[in-house]
Structure formats: C-alpha cells, structure tokens
Amino acid sequence: MSQEQWVPLLLLGVAGFLVGGVYSTWRNGSRVLAGVFGLAALVAIGGAVAWLA
C-alpha cells in the first residue's frame, strides 16, 4: 500500500475513535467536550474524503 492509501484509512480510524469519545463523554455529562470531539471527528472524516477526491 502506498502512502496515499494509508492516510484516509488512518483518518477514518481516528474519526471512529473520536466518535467513541463523543458517545462516552456525552453519557458522562460533558456536553461541551463531546461537541469538541464531534467537531474533530467531522474534520477527520472530511479530510479523508477530501484526500480520496
């Protein structure tokens, strides 16, 4: 696999990790931190899509 194929896969993995963080922090009551994690997840997903496009 070349570098161009690893980067979007890594970004999607990071996004999945962040979505798990959103779920966990939301259930624990930290809504602001969940929002920050959610925004970071959206940026990671957007970066992966942009990289593939």
Backbone as CSV, one residue per row, in Angstrom:
resi,resn,N_x,N_y,N_z,CA_x,CA_y,CA_z,C_x,C_y,C_z
1,MET,0.837,-1.190,0.000,0.000,0.000,0.000,0.875,1.244,0.000
2,SER,0.490,2.196,-0.802,1.238,3.450,-0.838,0.716,4.400,0.237
3,GLN,1.448,5.488,0.414,1.070,6.460,1.439,-0.302,7.054,1.148
4,GLU,-0.624,7.242,-0.114,-1.914,7.836,-0.455,-3.080,6.967,-0.026
5,GLN,-2.861,5.689,0.146,-3.928,4.794,0.570,-4.000,4.679,2.094
6,TRP,-2.905,4.911,2.787,-2.891,4.784,4.243,-3.487,5.990,4.945
7,VAL,-3.291,7.173,4.394,-3.718,8.397,5.075,-5.229,8.434,5.291
8,PRO,-6.064,8.195,4.264,-7.508,8.233,4.533,-7.961,7.121,5.476
9,LEU,-7.313,5.976,5.413,-7.652,4.892,6.323,-7.324,5.281,7.762
10,LEU,-6.193,5.911,7.951,-5.803,6.378,9.285,-6.762,7.458,9.782
11,LEU,-7.138,8.382,8.900,-8.069,9.440,9.294,-9.433,8.872,9.679
12,LEU,-9.908,7.876,8.952,-11.183,7.258,9.299,-11.082,6.504,10.622
13,GLY,-9.938,5.899,10.887,-9.736,5.239,12.176,-9.756,6.236,13.321
14,VAL,-9.098,7.366,13.132,-9.105,8.425,14.150,-10.524,8.958,14.348
15,ALA,-11.260,9.109,13.253,-12.641,9.585,13.350,-13.496,8.602,14.143
16,GLY,-13.314,7.320,13.914,-14.056,6.319,14.675,-13.732,6.382,16.153
17,PHE,-12.467,6.561,16.462,-12.040,6.711,17.856,-12.695,7.934,18.485
18,LEU,-12.739,9.029,17.736,-13.343,10.260,18.248,-14.849,10.121,18.439
19,VAL,-15.515,9.400,17.546,-16.951,9.173,17.702,-17.217,8.374,18.979
20,GLY,-16.373,7.416,19.269,-16.488,6.700,20.534,-16.303,7.635,21.724
21,GLY,-15.395,8.576,21.587,-15.200,9.583,22.640,-16.407,10.480,22.802
22,VAL,-17.056,10.807,21.696,-18.279,11.609,21.759,-19.341,10.867,22.551
23,TYR,-19.538,9.616,22.227,-20.551,8.808,22.919,-20.251,8.720,24.413
24,SER,-19.001,8.448,24.744,-18.618,8.278,26.141,-18.768,9.579,26.929
25,THR,-18.271,10.675,26.381,-18.336,11.938,27.115,-19.768,12.467,27.192
26,TRP,-20.572,12.198,26.176,-21.977,12.639,26.203,-22.717,11.935,27.333
27,ARG,-22.475,10.627,27.473,-23.153,9.863,28.526,-22.678,10.271,29.921
28,ASN,-21.457,10.743,30.030,-20.936,11.184,31.329,-21.320,12.621,31.652
29,GLY,-21.972,13.312,30.736,-22.495,14.638,31.022,-21.646,15.796,30.555
30,SER,-20.524,15.546,29.929,-19.671,16.632,29.460,-20.038,16.958,28.016
31,ARG,-21.069,17.759,27.850,-21.601,18.057,26.518,-20.640,18.900,25.678
32,VAL,-19.939,19.823,26.310,-19.018,20.692,25.568,-17.863,19.870,24.998
33,LEU,-17.287,19.005,25.807,-16.185,18.165,25.339,-16.663,17.202,24.258
34,ALA,-17.890,16.703,24.394,-18.456,15.836,23.360,-18.585,16.608,22.045
35,GLY,-18.971,17.867,22.127,-19.069,18.697,20.929,-17.715,18.915,20.275
36,VAL,-16.700,19.111,21.083,-15.338,19.288,20.551,-14.879,18.014,19.856
37,PHE,-15.120,16.855,20.497,-14.759,15.578,19.877,-15.541,15.356,18.591
38,GLY,-16.815,15.724,18.604,-17.642,15.577,17.405,-17.134,16.432,16.260
39,LEU,-16.759,17.642,16.558,-16.209,18.530,15.532,-14.904,17.978,14.980
40,ALA,-14.056,17.459,15.863,-12.793,16.862,15.417,-13.044,15.630,14.553
41,ALA,-14.068,14.847,14.897,-14.416,13.671,14.092,-14.885,14.095,12.705
42,LEU,-15.685,15.137,12.635,-16.153,15.628,11.328,-14.990,16.142,10.472
43,VAL,-14.040,16.795,11.112,-12.863,17.283,10.378,-12.048,16.100,9.848
44,ALA,-11.888,15.056,10.665,-11.141,13.886,10.226,-11.842,13.182,9.070
45,ILE,-13.160,13.055,9.151,-13.907,12.425,8.062,-13.820,13.282,6.796
46,GLY,-13.952,14.587,6.963,-13.838,15.491,5.812,-12.457,15.423,5.186
47,GLY,-11.424,15.313,5.999,-10.066,15.194,5.473,-9.873,13.906,4.704
48,ALA,-10.456,12.818,5.198,-10.349,11.537,4.498,-11.054,11.588,3.158
49,VAL,-12.233,12.175,3.141,-12.994,12.291,1.883,-12.263,13.199,0.904
50,ALA,-11.738,14.304,1.405,-11.006,15.229,0.525,-9.742,14.562,-0.019
51,TRP,-9.083,13.764,0.796,-7.874,13.094,0.354,-8.194,12.113,-0.780
52,LEU,-9.325,11.441,-0.678,-9.703,10.464,-1.704,-10.233,11.110,-2.972
53,ALA,-10.727,12.342,-2.854,-11.325,13.013,-4.015,-10.334,13.644,-4.923
